[in-house]
Amino acid sequence: MSFRLFMSVEIFPATISDLNSLRRLEKVCFAQDAWALFDLIAVLTFPNIIRLKAVDEGNMVGFIAGDPRMSEGFSWIATIGVLPDYRRQGIGRRLLHLCEEQIPTTRVRLSVRISNEEAIQLYRQEGYQTINIWEGYYKDGADAVVMEKSRVMRGF
């Protein structure tokens, strides 16, 4: 299953074979906040995680992971990132939509660095609202904004 975006960008399920590409993407997108190798292996292998990659000419240019937490009544967008040269083209929004479509809960949460105004604006446009601030969440002491979206589930 793939989804065509603008010119040559397509979205596919991600697998453990994408580990090196995901490591590079994390370092570019999140610098000091990039996930450790163990976390990247986990997100690519743990069961029930929704993982999608945006690919342009064979290169990963975006990634999202959704973590369903049925027992808690919501799911987490664990990470979403798009390389800087590919931003503002709708790739992040499309990754978010496709991940949300696969999430089995009506509530979806995510956290974002408080200074990432561009991402916060995107999430607000997509129906997310601020529900909490995690003070000092990031390694450098920056706060995280926790946002939640309530969705109507489609019937069969």
C-alpha positions as CSV (number, residue, x, y, z in Angstrom):
1,M,0.0,0.0,0.0
2,S,1.4,3.4,-1.0
3,F,-0.1,6.9,-1.2
4,R,1.2,9.3,-3.9
5,L,1.9,12.9,-2.8
6,F,3.0,15.8,-4.8
7,M,5.6,15.0,-7.4
8,S,7.6,11.9,-6.4
9,V,6.9,11.6,-2.6
10,E,5.0,8.5,-1.6
11,I,4.0,7.1,1.8
12,F,4.7,3.5,2.8
13,P,4.7,1.4,6.0
14,A,8.1,1.6,7.7
15,T,10.0,-1.5,8.8
16,I,13.2,-2.3,10.7
17,S,15.1,-2.0,7.3
18,D,14.5,1.7,7.6
19,L,16.5,2.0,10.8
20,N,19.5,3.9,9.3
21,S,17.3,6.2,7.3
22,L,15.2,7.0,10.4
23,R,18.3,7.7,12.5
24,R,19.4,10.3,9.9
25,L,16.0,11.8,9.8
26,E,15.7,12.1,13.6
27,K,19.2,13.7,13.8
28,V,18.2,16.3,11.2
29,C,14.7,17.0,12.4
30,F,15.3,16.9,16.2
31,A,19.0,17.5,16.7
32,Q,19.5,17.3,20.5
33,D,16.1,15.6,21.0
34,A,16.7,12.7,18.6
35,W,15.7,9.4,19.9
36,A,18.3,6.9,21.0
37,L,19.1,3.8,18.9
38,F,17.0,1.5,21.2
39,D,14.0,3.8,20.9
40,L,14.3,3.8,17.1
41,I,14.5,0.0,17.0
42,A,11.5,-0.2,19.3
43,V,9.3,2.1,17.2
44,L,10.1,0.0,14.1
45,T,9.5,-3.4,15.7
46,F,7.1,-3.2,18.6
47,P,3.7,-4.7,17.8
48,N,0.6,-2.5,17.2
49,I,2.7,0.6,16.4
50,I,1.6,2.4,13.3
51,R,4.7,3.5,11.4
52,L,4.7,5.3,8.1
53,K,7.5,6.8,6.0
54,A,7.4,9.5,3.3
55,V,9.9,8.6,0.5
56,D,11.2,10.7,-2.3
57,E,13.4,9.0,-4.9
58,G,14.2,6.2,-2.5
59,N,15.1,8.5,0.4
60,M,13.1,8.8,3.6
61,V,12.0,12.4,3.9
62,G,9.3,12.0,6.6
63,F,8.2,9.6,9.3
64,I,5.4,9.2,11.8
65,A,4.6,6.6,14.5
66,G,1.3,6.1,16.3
67,D,1.1,4.2,19.6
68,P,-2.4,2.9,20.4
69,R,-3.0,2.7,24.1
70,M,-6.4,1.1,24.3
71,S,-6.2,0.6,28.1
72,E,-5.7,4.4,28.6
73,G,-8.4,5.3,26.1
74,F,-6.2,7.3,23.7
75,S,-3.3,6.9,21.3
76,W,-0.1,8.8,21.1
77,I,1.6,10.3,18.0
78,A,5.0,9.2,19.3
79,T,6.9,11.1,16.7
80,I,6.5,12.9,13.4
81,G,9.2,14.6,11.4
82,V,9.8,15.9,7.9
83,L,13.1,17.0,6.6
84,P,13.5,20.8,6.3
85,D,13.7,20.8,2.5
86,Y,10.3,19.0,2.3
87,R,8.4,21.0,4.9
88,R,5.4,23.2,4.0
89,Q,4.4,20.8,1.2
90,G,1.7,18.9,3.0
91,I,3.8,15.8,3.8
92,G,3.5,16.1,7.6
93,R,-0.2,16.7,7.3
94,R,-0.7,13.7,5.1
95,L,1.4,11.5,7.4
96,L,-0.7,12.7,10.3
97,H,-4.0,12.0,8.5
98,L,-2.9,8.5,7.4
99,C,-1.7,7.6,10.9
100,E,-4.9,8.9,12.5
101,E,-7.0,6.8,10.1
102,Q,-5.3,3.7,11.5
103,I,-5.5,4.7,15.1
104,P,-8.3,2.7,16.9
105,T,-9.1,5.3,19.6
106,T,-11.3,8.4,19.5
107,R,-8.7,10.5,21.3
108,V,-5.2,11.1,20.0
109,R,-2.4,12.9,21.9
110,L,1.0,14.3,21.0
111,S,3.6,16.4,22.5
112,V,5.6,19.2,20.8
113,R,8.4,21.5,21.8
114,I,6.8,24.8,23.0
115,S,9.0,26.8,20.6
116,N,7.9,24.8,17.5
117,E,5.2,27.3,16.5
118,E,4.9,25.9,13.0
119,A,4.1,22.4,14.2
120,I,1.7,23.7,16.9
121,Q,-0.1,25.7,14.2
122,L,-0.4,22.6,12.0
123,Y,-1.8,20.6,14.9
124,R,-4.3,23.3,15.8
125,Q,-5.5,23.4,12.2
126,E,-6.0,19.6,12.5
127,G,-8.2,19.9,15.6
128,Y,-5.7,19.4,18.4
129,Q,-6.1,21.5,21.5
130,T,-3.6,22.1,24.3
131,I,-4.4,20.0,27.4
132,N,-1.1,20.3,29.4
133,I,2.4,21.8,29.5
134,W,5.2,19.5,30.6
135,E,7.7,21.8,32.2
136,G,11.4,21.0,31.5
137,Y,10.5,18.0,29.4
138,Y,13.4,18.3,26.9
139,K,17.1,17.8,27.6
140,D,17.8,21.5,27.4
141,G,15.0,22.3,29.9
142,A,12.4,23.5,27.3
143,D,8.8,22.8,27.9
144,A,6.5,20.5,25.8
145,V,3.0,21.3,24.9
146,V,0.7,18.3,25.1
147,M,-2.2,18.4,22.7
148,E,-5.2,16.2,22.2
149,K,-7.7,15.7,19.4
150,S,-11.1,13.9,19.8
151,R,-12.2,12.2,16.6
152,V,-15.4,10.7,15.4
153,M,-14.8,7.1,14.5
154,R,-16.1,6.0,11.1
155,G,-18.7,3.2,11.2
156,F,-18.6,0.1,9.0
